[in-house]
């Protein structure tokens, strides 16, 4: 079992999450969503975390450039019903999970860690100089 954001995840949950991620990306690439917060925005679906009963899924998203992330997530949540219907046409599943969209904060966390590692004191403690790049 791998560990997702919500805890241990079965292989089936991982597979379904990956299928949903690809299907969502396909639907978003079509550019059919007319919500003002989403229209014309390139969105990356970084992960889809599916619940144990496969009835609910949270898609973690990040718009290109990282702008208006909360507005984009809200827009996608407004369109969740439409997106679920479109996914139902793409994937062969008995039941397409209810979708919820959340901002993926892992990029911000990675940037903070990188910033900390680049500090001269930390670089010295790690045995690197800050000019090694």
C-alpha positions, 0 to 999 in steps of 0.5 A: 500500500502507498501512502496518500494525503489521507492515509494508506491507500490500496492499489485499487484506489491508486489505479482508480485515482490515476485513471481519473487524473488522466480523464480529468486532464483530457476533459480540461484540455478540451477547454469546454468549461465556461466558468470565469475562474477556469476558462482559459486557465491551464490547470495541472491535476497533480493527484486524485485521491480516491476514498476507500469506497471509491465513491468520493475523490479529491483532485489536487490542482495547480493552475499554471503560474500558481495564480488565483489558485483558490478561485480556480479550485472554487470554479472547478468545484462549481463545475464538478457535476459537469466534469463527473459526467464527462469523465463518465463518457471517458472511463469504464467504471460502474460508478464515477466518484463524486469530485471535489477539487483542492489546491495542491500545496506541495509546490509551495512546501517544496519551494520553502524547503528549497529556500531553507536549504539554500540559506548559507548557515544550512548549506554550511551545515550540510557541507555545501557552499551556497555558490555550488550551483 
